[in-house]
């Protein structure tokens, strides 16, 4: 066995080890207790796979590889350390798009190489996977960029025009036909360019009409597509690490997307093609009025309560109030209150957004409950505090058949004896739908920034406990 062959076998063994670490790392990410170790473990697997790539290339294009690693690692490391928690969904969407773009770039490189005069034409299966991976990766990249722009407030939450679905379908068919021509007819550089223009355009067009309320599902879907594209291109390049890593990511992303769509009680096709999330047109008008409450009165309700459930939403992230909310919770716990946190699967702007925020603040995992586990407890809850959540606590999802969110499982906050909603103003949520909870007889609204409201409640509670009232 010559030296080069030995290096190749060593690299393949390293890829296998890296794949095992990827799988075990993702398994650990399924629990908040082990998630951090899972991320580190998967990261070590990626380092092993990267080093193995140096061995399998035999030193060819060494400086291009090193340069690509530096360009990829340094800016993202700096950005990752500095990004605010409120911007985390945007960062996840953008980085996922870069993954899809990388897969598309691999496909473009392979297709252009195959289209060169005199180049050996690969088997049809290999060529088909190169085209399919490039298509999926391109859609994931531009779709993720549009999702980032919407989440970052740089674009309207929903953009529609007459005949949009027909245009989208026509562009998809054209891209598919161009890809099919590349596989069955001829590999031509100009046709490759046309194929990529159509594929990139479809990613934009598909994401434009999707409303803000569906962004967590969309991000999860594009994550699955990125993994699938990477796996296809890994087969084209005969790279085991890409095949396994892409397959694992694609499978995990698909499973998560299905779970989130189920949590909204909507099929994925409805998420992609219903234009939900841009407004509350069609919903019944809500009777009554929003009833405000002062911090001192809200603190009195908390002081007399025995059981308190806190429901965080994106407003908590915007105000960066998670630390103050946990400080308020600790004060209540020290006073003998039973305090729990209720998490809806699609609360926030990305999967697991609220869990990440609460973990950052140091909230113990055993105080955090998922929707199905916590919903029966609202009937025995003395005071529920809603901070920045909107659509996921809207009882119209159960009572108003004309509401766009009718049928979506929600947190049954309205069943609590008293509800305190912390919000900055009287506006609607990200989906643009009026919330019937805010008009309920047992609901009072504390109008303030999340962090400011928490500070007021902490001060008032300390005053009550100290005999100031």
N, C-alpha and C positions, 0 to 999 in steps of 0.2 A: 504493500500500500504506500503510494507516494505521499509527500507532505500535504499537497493540496487536498487529496482525497480524505486524509485524516482530519484536516481542518473542517471539511464539509460535514463529515460524520459527527464531529464535536459540536458543530453549529446546530445540526439537527437534534442532537441530544439536548442541547441547551434550549432549543425551541420547545421541546416536549416539557422540560422542567418549567419554562416560562408559562406554558399553557396550563399546567397543573396549578401554578400560583395564581394565574388569572381566575380560574374556576373557584379555587378555595377563597380567593379574595372577594369575589362577588358573593359567594355564600356567606361570608362574614358580614358583608354589607347589609344583609337582610335583617340584622338586629342592631339597634342603636348602641347596645353594649359593646359589640365587637366591630362596629363599622369602621372606626378609626384604624384598627389593626388590619382590617380587610383592605383598606385603601393603601396602606403602607405595603402590604404583602403583594397586591397587584402591581404597585409601583416598582417593587424589586423585580418582579417578573418582567416588566417592561424594560428595565435596565439590562437584564440578562439577555432578552431578545435583541436589544439594540447592539450589545457587544457581540453577540453571535453573528449579527449581520456583517460586522467588520471581517469576521473570519471567513464567511461564505463568499464575500466579494473578492477575497484574495488581495486586498489592498487597492483594487481599482477604484478610481474616483474617490479616493480617501478624503481629500480636502473638500470635495463637494458634499460628502456625507457629514463631515464635521461642521462645515459651514451651515448646512441645513439644520443640524441639531442646535447650534448656537442661536441661529435666527429664531428657531421655534421655542427654545427653552427660556432664554434670557427675558424677552419681553413678557411672556406669559407668567413667568415666576414673579416678576416685579408687579404685574397687574394683579395676579392672584393674591399677593400680600397686601395690596393697597385697596382692593375693591371693597366698596361698602356692601353690607349685607342686603341692602335694598336693591343693589345692582347685580346680585348673584344670578337671578334668572336670566338677565340679559347676557351675562358672561357665559353661562352654561349653553344658551342658545347659539351664541357666536362661536364658541369653541367646538360645539357639535357640528356646526356648519363647516368649520375648517377640516374636521375629520372627513365629512362627505366630500369636500373639495379635494382633499388629498387622494381619496379613492378615485374621484373623477379624473384627477391629473395623471394617476397611474394608468387609467384606462386610455386617456388621450395619448400618452406616450407610447403605449403598446400599439394602439391603432395606427398612429402615424408611422411607427417603425414598420408595421406590417404592410403599410401602403407604399413604402419606398420601392422604386423599380428594382427588380431582381430579388426582393426579400422573399424568404420562404413563407408561404401561406400556412398558418396554423390549422389544426383540425377545426371543424365547424363548431364543436362544443366549446372549445377554448375561445374562439372568436365571439360566439354568442354570449358567453359569460363576461368577456371584456366589454362588450356593448351594453349588456344589462347592468353591470356594475357601474359603468360610466353614466348611464341614464339615471340610476337610483342615486348615485353620489352627487350628480349635478342638481337634481331636484332637492336633495337634502341640504345642499350648500345654499342655494338661493332662497329656498323656503325658510331655512334657519335665519338667514340674514334679515328677511322680512319680519320674521317673528321677533328678532332682536330689536328692529326698528320700532315695532309696535309697543313692545314692552318698555322701551326707553323713551317713549313719547315722541319719537321723531316722525311717526306716521299715524294716521287715523287708525283707530281700533279695527275698523271694518271698511273696506273699499269695494263697492259694487257698481256694476253698470249693466245696461240692458243687454241681454243675450250672453251674459258672462259664462254661464255653464257651457253653452255651445262653443264659444271661443276656446275655453279651456280644453274641452274634449277634442276640438279640431287640432289644437297645438300638440296634445298628447299623441293623437293618431299620427300626425305628421312626423313627430320625433320617433315613434315606433316604426313607421315605414322607412324612415331614413336609416335607422338601426338595422332593420331587416335587410335593406339593400346592401349595407356594409357586409352583412354576414353571407347573404346568398348571391349577391350580384358581383360587386367589385369593391375592393378597398381603394378608395380615392381620397386624397387629402382634403379636397374641397368639400366632398360629401361628409367627411369627418367633422369639418368646421360647421356645416349646416346642422348636422345632428346635435352638436353641443349647444349651438345657439338655441335650437328648439327645446332641448332638455332644460337648459338654464331658465329659459323663458317660462316653461311650464311650472317650475318650482316657485317662481314669483307669482304667476297667475293663480296657482292653487291656494296660496297662502293669503292673498289679498282679501278675499271675502270672509275669511274666518275671523270671528269676533274675539275680543279680549278674554271673555270668560272661558274660552276653549284653549287658551295658550298652553296650560300645563299638559293637556293631552297631545297637542301638536308637537311640543318639544319632545315628549316621550316618543311619539311616532317617528320624528326625524332622527332621533337617537337610534331607533331600531333600523331605520333605512340606512343610516351610516354604517352600522355594523354589518348589515347584509352586503352593502357595496364593497366593504373592505374584504369580506370573505370571498366574494366573487373574484375580485382582483388578485387576492392571494392565490387562488387556484390558477389564474392566468400566469402568474409569476412563479408558480410552484413553490410558494413560501408557506410552510406549515404554520408558522406563528400567526401570519395574517389570517389564514383560513380559520384557525381555532379561535383566535381573539375576536374576529369579526362575527363568527357564528354565535359565540357566547353573548356578545353585546347585542346582536340582533335578536336572539331568543329572549334575553332579559328585557330588552326594550319593548318587544312585542307583547310579552306577558304583562308588563307594567301598563302599556297602552290599553290593553283589554280590561285590566282591573280598573283603570281610571274612567274609561268609557262606561263600565258597569256601575261605577260609583255615581255617575251622572244619569244612569238609566237611559242611556242613548247609544245606539249603534255607532260604530266609527264612521260609517257612511253619512250619518246625520251630522256628525261633528264637521266633516270635511265639506259637505254640500248644502247644509241648511242655512248658512249665513247667520247662525245664532250668535248673540253677544253684541249686537250693535245698537240695541234699543228695546224698549218695552212695548212696542206697538202691538196692539191686540189684547193686552192685559186689561183686566177689569179695573175700574177706578176704585181706589181704596177710600173707605169712609173713615171719618175721624181726623184727628190731628196728632202731631208729634208733641209729646209732653216733656218739657225739659226738667232737669233736676240739678240742684247745686251740689258741689262736692261734699259739703258738710252733711247734707241729707243722705247722700249716697253712702258716706262713711258710717252714718248711723244704721243704715240697713245692713251693712256688712258687719257691724259690731254686734247686732242682734241675731245674725244668721248663725246657723250651725254647719250648714253645708253650702259651699261655694264652688261653682264650676266656671272656669275662665275659658272663653272661646277666642283664640287669636286669629287675626286675618292679616291681609297685606298692609292695612293701616298701621299695625304694630311695627311692621318692617320699615315703613316710610318714616315713622317717628323714631325709629331705633329705640323702642320702648321696652324691649324684652327684658333688659336688666332691671328696670324700675318695676315692671310687672312682677318679676320674680321677687324683688324686695318686698312688694306689697303682699305677695303670697306668703312669704316667710313670716311677715308680721301677723297675718291671719292664722297661720299654722301655730305660731307661738301662743296665740290666744285660744287655742283649742279647737279651731275650725277644721272641718274636713274640706281640703282644697284639692281639686282635680283640674287638669287641662284637657279640653276636648278638641280633637283634630279631625277636620274633614279631609278626605283624600285629595280633593282638588283645591284646598285653601291655599291662597298665595298665587304665585306666578310660575311655579315649577313643582314637579313632584317632590314631596317631602320638605317643602319650603319652611313650614312652621316648625317641623321637628328640628331642622338645622338651627333656626333662631333660638328655640328654647334650649337646645343643647349648648349653644354658645353662651347662654346666660347662666348655665349650670343647673337647670331644672332636672331633678332626678327622673330617670326613665319611668319609674313606677307611678309617678304622678300624671303621666301623659297617657291618655286613652284614645283609641280610635273610635270612629263614629258608631259602629255597631255595638261596641262594648259600653259606651257612655250614654247612648240615647235613653235606655230605660231609667237612668238615674236622674234625668231632668225633672221627673214628676215628684221626686223627693228633695229637689234642690231648693234651698231658700232664696238664694240670689245667684243669678247667672250674669257674668260680666262679659260683654261682647266688645272686643277692642279691634276695630278696623275690619271686621268680617261683615259681609253683606249677603251676597247671593246664597251662600251655603247655610244660612240660617233663616231664609225667607219662607214662611209657612205657605205662601202662595203656591209653592211647588206641590203641595198636597191638597189645596182647597180650590185653586183657580184653574180650571181646565183651559182657559184662554191664555194663560201665562206661558211665555216661551220656555220656562223652566219646569212646567208641570210634569210630574213624574220623577224628577230628580230627587234622590234621597238627600235629606238635609239633617242637620243637627236640630233636635227638637227643643230648642231653647225656649220657645213660646210656652212650653209646658211647665216651666219653672214658676215658683210663686211670685218672684220679682225678677225683672230683667233690667240691667243697667247697660246701656249701649254708649260706648265712648266713640265719638266721631267728630270730625272737624267742622262739618256743616250739614246741611240738609240734602246734599246731592245724593245721586244714586251710586250704585257700585260700578265695578269695571264692566259689567254686562249691560249697564244702562237700564236696569229694571228696578222699579220702585219696590221697596221692601215693606210687606204688610206687618212684619214684626215691629217696626218702628211706630206703628199706629195702634198696637195692641193695648188693652186696658192695663196690663201688668208691666208695661215697658216705660222706662224713663230714659231720656237721653242726656248725657253729660257732654256738652259741646266743648271740645278742647282737643288739642294735639295729644296723642297717646301718652307721651312721656310727661307732658304737663299735667294731664289728668291723673296719672299714677302718682306723681309728686304731691298733688293736692290731697288725694285720698290717703296717702301715707301720713301726711301732716295732720289731717283731720282725725285719723284713727289714733295716732299717738296722743293727740290732744284729748280725745274722749277717754282713752285708757289712763291718761295721767290725771283725770279729774278736771280737765279744762272746761267740760260742758256740764 
